Amino acid sequence: MRTVRTVAELREELRGAPRPVGLVPTMGAFHEGHLSLIRAARQENETVVVSLFVNPAQFGPTEDLAAYPRDEQRDATLADAEGTDILFIPPVDEVYPPDHQTYVVMDGIATILEGSPDHRGPGHFKGVMTVVTKLLNMAQPDRAYFGQKDAQQVLVIRKLVRDLNMPVEIRVCPIVRDKDGLALSSRNVYLSPPERERALALSRALSAAEEKVRTGSIDRESVLAAARTELDAAQIEPEYLELRSAEDLSPVERVNGSTLLAVAARVGNARLIDNTMLGGT
């Protein structure tokens, strides 16, 4: 594995590299979810690039940029063990030089749920789309890999690629959960043992909704009530608990085909998100 820190070095490494090229964009603090993306990229591509960059543009002023977990040496060891060919670890001023003025914005699906002013705000996806656009331009991969846990982000990135005619295939890998059901997240390290127990209510809420749908109750109120019962039992008030179209995140009144149930909640100092697809694949 070669580690590079500038765009020029990355492009030099990729010049003449066997194709297809798969890119796995990450913010580091690797867990099994990240490693599953690298494995998928390794299986499907001749050359695998993993980027490691904690993107300041997607953090709000009161969010956890300074505290976000970082362990470059551990991440590099894990990436190497999974067969990464190139590890790209740019400093902030390589991605956002002092004269940087260009950002990518999107209406519609980037302004609701996570992008709502009541939650992470429109600046969040502005930062995500800008850095993803930059990484795709820097590496020019054939495929890029993202996790289904960030379901809205996946939809935003797919639309970004379609709208801007980017010649890259977006590959989405399933949510990876711990044995107790908690969706893996770099922010799980913020949870104390009692908080982690409470956080399990998120996955239990999704499971309760899945069971409600399996038994034939597909209307919005029934599905959300089943999920909320589990959250209430753990004294978790969600930032949102929403049943939305899996295609465009528009509100739906019943599960019809593939329908997304998404939840966000704070448990202690950790802001956690999770989701499941109901009624389809």
C-alpha positions in Angstrom: 0.0 0.0 0.0 1.2 3.5 -0.9 0.2 6.5 1.3 0.0 9.8 -0.5 -1.0 13.2 0.8 -1.3 15.5 -2.2 -3.5 15.4 -5.3 -0.5 15.5 -7.5 0.9 12.3 -5.8 -2.5 10.6 -6.0 -2.8 11.3 -9.7 0.8 10.1 -10.3 0.1 6.8 -8.5 -3.1 6.4 -10.6 -1.4 7.2 -13.9 -1.3 3.8 -15.7 -2.9 2.0 -12.7 -5.0 -1.1 -13.7 -8.6 -0.3 -14.1 -11.3 -0.4 -12.9 -10.5 1.9 -10.0 -12.6 1.8 -6.8 -12.7 4.7 -4.4 -13.8 4.4 -0.7 -14.2 7.9 0.8 -13.9 7.9 4.6 -13.4 10.1 7.5 -11.3 7.5 9.3 -11.8 5.9 12.7 -12.3 2.7 10.9 -14.8 0.0 12.0 -16.2 -3.1 10.4 -18.6 -0.9 8.3 -15.7 0.9 6.6 -13.8 -2.4 6.2 -16.8 -3.9 4.4 -16.7 -1.1 1.9 -13.0 -1.7 1.3 -13.6 -5.4 0.8 -16.4 -4.7 -1.7 -14.1 -2.4 -3.6 -11.3 -4.9 -3.5 -13.6 -7.6 -4.9 -14.8 -5.5 -7.8 -11.8 -3.5 -8.9 -8.2 -3.8 -10.0 -7.1 -0.8 -8.0 -8.5 0.3 -4.7 -8.1 3.9 -3.3 -9.2 4.7 0.2 -9.4 8.4 1.2 -9.1 9.4 4.8 -10.2 13.0 5.4 -12.2 14.5 8.3 -14.1 17.0 6.2 -14.5 20.3 8.1 -17.0 21.6 5.6 -19.7 19.2 6.7 -19.5 20.0 10.4 -21.7 22.8 11.9 -20.2 25.3 14.3 -21.5 23.4 17.4 -20.7 19.9 16.1 -17.9 17.5 17.0 -15.2 18.4 14.5 -12.4 18.8 17.1 -13.5 15.7 19.1 -14.1 13.5 16.1 -12.1 10.3 16.6 -8.8 10.0 14.7 -6.2 7.3 14.6 -4.3 7.5 11.3 -1.8 4.7 12.1 -4.5 2.2 13.1 -6.6 3.1 10.0 -3.6 2.7 7.8 -2.8 -0.7 9.2 -6.4 -1.9 8.7 -6.6 -0.5 5.2 -3.4 -2.2 4.2 -4.7 -5.5 5.7 -7.8 -5.3 3.5 -5.8 -4.9 0.3 -5.9 -1.2 -0.3 -3.5 -0.1 -3.0 -3.4 3.7 -2.3 -4.3 5.5 0.9 -5.0 9.1 0.3 -4.6 11.3 3.5 -4.7 14.9 2.4 -4.3 17.8 4.9 -7.1 20.3 5.0 -5.3 22.9 3.0 -4.8 20.4 0.1 -8.6 20.0 -0.2 -9.5 23.5 0.8 -6.7 25.9 0.0 -6.9 29.4 1.5 -8.4 30.8 -1.7 -11.1 28.1 -2.0 -14.5 29.6 -2.8 -16.5 26.9 -4.7 -19.1 24.7 -3.1 -21.8 22.4 -4.3 -25.4 22.9 -3.2 -28.6 21.0 -4.0 -32.3 21.8 -3.4 -34.9 19.2 -2.5 -33.6 16.1 -0.8 -30.5 17.9 0.6 -32.6 20.3 2.6 -34.8 17.9 4.6 -34.1 15.5 7.5 -30.3 15.7 8.1 -30.2 18.8 5.9 -33.0 20.6 7.7 -32.2 23.7 9.8 -33.7 21.8 12.8 -31.1 19.1 12.5 -27.6 19.3 10.9 -28.6 22.0 8.5 -28.2 22.7 4.8 -24.5 23.3 5.3 -24.0 19.6 6.1 -24.8 18.3 2.6 -23.1 21.3 1.0 -19.9 20.1 2.7 -20.6 16.5 1.8 -21.3 17.1 -1.8 -18.3 19.5 -2.2 -15.8 17.0 -0.8 -17.3 14.0 -2.7 -17.2 16.0 -5.9 -13.6 16.9 -5.2 -12.6 13.3 -4.3 -14.2 12.0 -7.5 -12.4 14.6 -9.5 -9.1 13.9 -7.8 -9.2 10.1 -8.1 -11.5 9.8 -11.2 -12.6 6.3 -10.1 -14.9 3.9 -12.0 -16.8 3.1 -8.8 -17.2 4.8 -5.4 -18.4 3.0 -2.3 -20.8 4.3 0.4 -22.7 2.7 3.3 -26.5 2.4 3.6 -26.4 3.6 7.2 -26.1 7.1 5.7 -29.2 6.5 3.6 -30.0 10.2 2.8 -26.4 10.8 2.0 -26.5 7.9 -0.5 -29.5 9.5 -2.3 -27.9 12.9 -2.3 -24.7 11.5 -3.8 -26.5 9.5 -6.4 -28.5 12.6 -7.5 -25.3 14.6 -7.5 -23.6 12.2 -9.8 -26.6 12.0 -12.1 -27.2 15.8 -12.2 -23.6 16.6 -12.9 -23.1 13.7 -15.4 -20.2 12.2 -13.5 -18.8 9.0 -15.1 -18.8 7.0 -11.9 -20.9 4.1 -10.5 -22.1 4.6 -6.9 -22.1 1.4 -5.0 -24.0 1.1 -1.8 -23.1 -1.6 0.9 -25.4 -2.8 3.6 -25.5 -1.5 7.2 -23.1 -3.4 9.4 -24.3 -3.9 13.0 -22.6 -5.1 16.2 -23.8 -8.4 17.7 -26.2 -6.4 19.9 -27.8 -4.8 16.9 -26.3 -1.3 17.2 -25.3 0.1 13.8 -21.6 0.6 13.7 -20.5 4.3 13.8 -17.3 6.1 14.6 -19.3 8.1 17.0 -20.2 5.0 19.1 -17.0 5.6 21.0 -18.7 8.6 22.7 -21.2 6.2 24.4 -20.7 5.1 28.0 -21.8 1.5 28.8 -25.2 2.6 30.1 -25.7 4.9 27.1 -24.9 2.1 24.8 -27.6 0.0 26.3 -30.1 2.9 25.8 -28.8 3.4 22.2 -29.9 -0.2 21.4 -33.5 1.2 21.4 -32.8 2.6 17.9 -32.3 -0.8 16.3 -35.1 -2.2 18.4 -37.4 0.5 17.1 -36.6 -0.4 13.5 -37.2 -4.1 14.2 -40.5 -3.3 15.8 -41.6 -1.4 12.7 -40.4 -4.3 10.5 -42.5 -6.7 12.5 -45.5 -4.4 12.3 -45.2 -4.4 8.5 -44.7 -8.2 8.4 -48.1 -8.6 10.2 -49.9 -6.5 7.7 -50.0 -3.0 9.3 -48.5 -0.7 6.7 -50.1 2.7 7.5 -47.7 5.4 8.7 -49.2 5.9 12.1 -49.1 2.2 13.0 -45.5 1.8 11.8 -44.2 4.9 13.6 -46.1 4.0 16.8 -44.4 0.6 17.0 -41.0 2.2 16.6 -41.7 5.0 19.0 -42.8 2.6 21.8 -39.3 1.2 21.8 -37.7 4.7 21.9 -40.1 5.8 24.7 -39.1 2.7 26.8 -35.5 3.9 26.7 -36.5 7.5 27.3 -35.1 8.6 23.9 -36.8 11.5 22.2 -35.8 11.3 18.5 -34.7 14.3 16.6 -36.8 12.7 13.8 -38.5 9.4 13.2 -39.8 9.5 9.6 -41.4 7.2 7.0 -40.2 8.4 3.6 -40.1 7.3 0.0 -36.8 5.4 -0.7 -36.7 7.2 -4.0 -36.9 10.9 -3.2 -37.5 11.1 0.6 -41.0 12.5 0.1 -43.4 11.7 3.0 -45.6 8.6 2.6 -48.8 7.6 4.4 -48.2 3.8 4.0 -45.5 1.3 3.2 -45.6 0.8 -0.5 -42.7 -0.9 -2.2 -39.4 0.1 -0.7 -40.0 2.6 2.0 -37.4 4.1 4.2 -37.8 4.4 8.0 -35.1 6.7 9.3 -34.3 7.8 12.9 -31.9 10.2 14.4 -31.4 10.7 18.2 -29.0 11.9 20.7 -27.8 9.5 23.4 -25.4 11.2 25.8 -22.8 13.1 23.6 -23.4 10.9 20.6 -25.8 11.8 17.8 -26.8 8.5 16.2 -28.7 7.7 13.0 -30.1 4.5 11.7 -32.6 3.3 9.1 -34.3 0.3 7.5 -36.1 -0.4 4.3 -39.6 -1.6 4.7 -41.8 -3.5 2.2 -39.1 -4.2 -0.3 -35.4 -4.4 -1.1 
